[in-house]
Amino acid sequence: MAKVRVGVAGYGVIGQRLADGVSLQGDMELAGVADVAPTLSVRALREKGMPYKFYTAAPDKREDLDKAGIPISGTLEDLVQNVDVMLDATSAGIGAKNKELYKKYDIKAIFQGGEKDSVADVFFHGYANYEKGLGAQFLKLTSCNTTGLIRAVDCLDRAVGVEKVAITIIRRVADPGDYHRGLTNALQVEHAPSHQALDLMTIMPHVQATGILIHTPVTHGHIITVVATPKKTLSIESTMDLLGAHPRIRMVSLDEGFLGNASLFRYARDLGNPRGDMYEIAAWRDSIVMSGNDVMFAINVPQEAVVIPENMDAIRACMRMQEDRIEATSLTNKYLGIGKWRN
Ligand SMILES: NC(=O)c1ccc[n+]([C@@H]2O[C@H](COP(=O)([O-])OP(=O)(O)OC[C@H]3O[C@@H](n4cnc5c(N)ncnc54)[C@H](O)[C@@H]3O)[C@@H](O)[C@H]2O)c1
């Protein structure tokens, strides 16, 4: 079977990682990446010897790219004509504009969490609603927090049924490379309910969800505490077993030295993972407690990398590469090397 041809629009925090993710998938081919300017990521692409073909999404500003010595293979419009599916990881709101181009050439496209839900036919998560994405033209991925959260809630829900969840999101306020002004010595409380809880209900309408989000002046990962009300009895041990069996959840403990978000970031760097990335969320064994019949636990969400596997699943769904969610997610995991730590 011919490899599925994929393009990436927006070579920023998420786009670079999507490009790397696609190039690791044995049954996909990365046709190229597109951006508007010689950003640091685009300059780094050149310095690395152009492993990916670069297309300009702003042909009128081509001169800036030429000045920076960036080899250009064509325009975004050229790239779009040469792919089966585009992953759009442009700055929030631009994807809706690019959609016109995707419609013009009748190709499929997958948008990221910053776009409005209305940009897509299906709001997608690889584990929770893979089947809904089958053959769809336009998919939108959940945000980083929601992607990690749904992995954990869907895992418990498939085993024992989950009636409702209440979450607290301790949200990193910026990515490590960001320079826009942010909080330096303050936590900021968002209006409740958090959009992540509402998004969870869009994908899992049978679960009642609500939550509070607190912006926190750190850059390496979100931490979410989850209180879940199961339909059948759960214990600390059975929760640990269920979460621990999920391919994209890593069980960690304080005794091992995983004290919080920074420990996981450091561990990813010690593993030699590019950019200190980790595709898995982590759940702390020591955080699992019972409150009556409810179970409560804490997860760590590496915001820059966590959505990459679910984007690969989305390509598999919309291109109907696999009809079955376990078959699809397992292939994504295999090509990304997820689960090596279990050996
Ligand atoms: N950063 C995160 O932690 C994170 C996590 C999950 C989802 N997301 C979502 O992913 C999307 C991208 O976020 P990001 O953090 O990678 O942003 P970013 O600013 O790092 O990257 C966006 C890139 O798009 C480029 N761009 C702007 N207009 C363009 C156009 N017309 N055509 C092509 N490229 C264009 C920019 O130059 C930039 O390089 C957003 O929807 C965001 O909400 C971000």
Ligand as a Chemical Component Dictionary entry (heavy atoms), coordinates in Angstrom:
data_LIG
# 
_chem_comp.id                   LIG 
_chem_comp.type                 NON-POLYMER 
_chem_comp.pdbx_formal_charge   0 
_chem_comp.three_letter_code    LIG 
# 
loop_
_chem_comp_atom.comp_id 
_chem_comp_atom.atom_id 
_chem_comp_atom.alt_atom_id 
_chem_comp_atom.type_symbol 
_chem_comp_atom.charge 
_chem_comp_atom.model_Cartn_x 
_chem_comp_atom.model_Cartn_y 
_chem_comp_atom.model_Cartn_z 
_chem_comp_atom.pdbx_ordinal 
LIG N1  N1  N 0  2.312  24.935 22.653 1  
LIG C1  C1  C 0  1.588  23.991 23.203 2  
LIG O1  O1  O 0  1.910  23.537 24.292 3  
LIG C2  C2  C 0  0.368  23.459 22.507 4  
LIG C3  C3  C 0  -0.135 22.228 22.938 5  
LIG C4  C4  C 0  -1.235 21.671 22.280 6  
LIG C5  C5  C 0  -1.841 22.347 21.244 7  
LIG N2  N2  N 1  -1.346 23.563 20.844 8  
LIG C6  C6  C 0  -2.018 24.219 19.716 9  
LIG O2  O2  O 0  -1.213 24.019 18.543 10 
LIG C7  C7  C 0  -1.352 25.138 17.669 11 
LIG C8  C8  C 0  0.028  25.732 17.394 12 
LIG O3  O3  O 0  0.586  26.176 18.628 13 
LIG P1  P1  P 0  2.150  26.364 18.814 14 
LIG O4  O4  O 0  2.371  26.430 20.281 15 
LIG O5  O5  O -1 2.896  25.361 18.007 16 
LIG O6  O6  O 0  2.343  27.813 18.194 17 
LIG P2  P2  P 0  3.698  28.463 17.654 18 
LIG O7  O7  O 0  3.502  29.924 17.703 19 
LIG O8  O8  O 0  4.890  27.863 18.328 20 
LIG O9  O9  O 0  3.739  27.972 16.128 21 
LIG C9  C9  C 0  2.854  28.452 15.150 22 
LIG C10 C10 C 0  3.635  28.575 13.861 23 
LIG O10 O10 O 0  2.713  28.892 12.802 24 
LIG C11 C11 C 0  3.370  29.817 11.947 25 
LIG N3  N3  N 0  2.358  30.488 11.126 26 
LIG C12 C12 C 0  1.631  31.610 11.406 27 
LIG N4  N4  N 0  0.800  31.878 10.370 28 
LIG C13 C13 C 0  1.000  30.911 9.433  29 
LIG C14 C14 C 0  0.425  30.633 8.147  30 
LIG N5  N5  N 0  -0.520 31.428 7.609  31 
LIG N6  N6  N 0  0.865  29.548 7.464  32 
LIG C15 C15 C 0  1.831  28.737 7.972  33 
LIG N7  N7  N 0  2.417  28.966 9.181  34 
LIG C16 C16 C 0  1.995  30.030 9.897  35 
LIG C17 C17 C 0  4.138  30.724 12.900 36 
LIG O11 O11 O 0  5.177  31.434 12.220 37 
LIG C18 C18 C 0  4.675  29.711 13.905 38 
LIG O12 O12 O 0  5.941  29.192 13.519 39 
LIG C19 C19 C 0  -2.329 26.095 18.370 40 
LIG O13 O13 O 0  -3.630 25.789 17.914 41 
LIG C20 C20 C 0  -2.194 25.722 19.826 42 
LIG O14 O14 O 0  -3.333 26.031 20.577 43 
LIG C21 C21 C 0  -0.233 24.121 21.447 44 
# 
loop_
_chem_comp_bond.comp_id 
_chem_comp_bond.atom_id_1 
_chem_comp_bond.atom_id_2 
_chem_comp_bond.value_order 
_chem_comp_bond.pdbx_ordinal 
LIG N1  C1  SING 1  
LIG C1  O1  DOUB 2  
LIG C1  C2  SING 3  
LIG C2  C3  SING 4  
LIG C2  C21 DOUB 5  
LIG C3  C4  DOUB 6  
LIG C4  C5  SING 7  
LIG C5  N2  DOUB 8  
LIG N2  C6  SING 9  
LIG N2  C21 SING 10 
LIG C6  O2  SING 11 
LIG C6  C20 SING 12 
LIG O2  C7  SING 13 
LIG C7  C8  SING 14 
LIG C7  C19 SING 15 
LIG C8  O3  SING 16 
LIG O3  P1  SING 17 
LIG P1  O4  DOUB 18 
LIG P1  O5  SING 19 
LIG P1  O6  SING 20 
LIG O6  P2  SING 21 
LIG P2  O7  DOUB 22 
LIG P2  O8  SING 23 
LIG P2  O9  SING 24 
LIG O9  C9  SING 25 
LIG C9  C10 SING 26 
LIG C10 O10 SING 27 
LIG C10 C18 SING 28 
LIG O10 C11 SING 29 
LIG C11 N3  SING 30 
LIG C11 C17 SING 31 
LIG N3  C12 SING 32 
LIG N3  C16 SING 33 
LIG C12 N4  DOUB 34 
LIG N4  C13 SING 35 
LIG C13 C14 SING 36 
LIG C13 C16 DOUB 37 
LIG C14 N5  SING 38 
LIG C14 N6  DOUB 39 
LIG N6  C15 SING 40 
LIG C15 N7  DOUB 41 
LIG N7  C16 SING 42 
LIG C17 O11 SING 43 
LIG C17 C18 SING 44 
LIG C18 O12 SING 45 
LIG C19 O13 SING 46 
LIG C19 C20 SING 47 
LIG C20 O14 SING 48 
# 
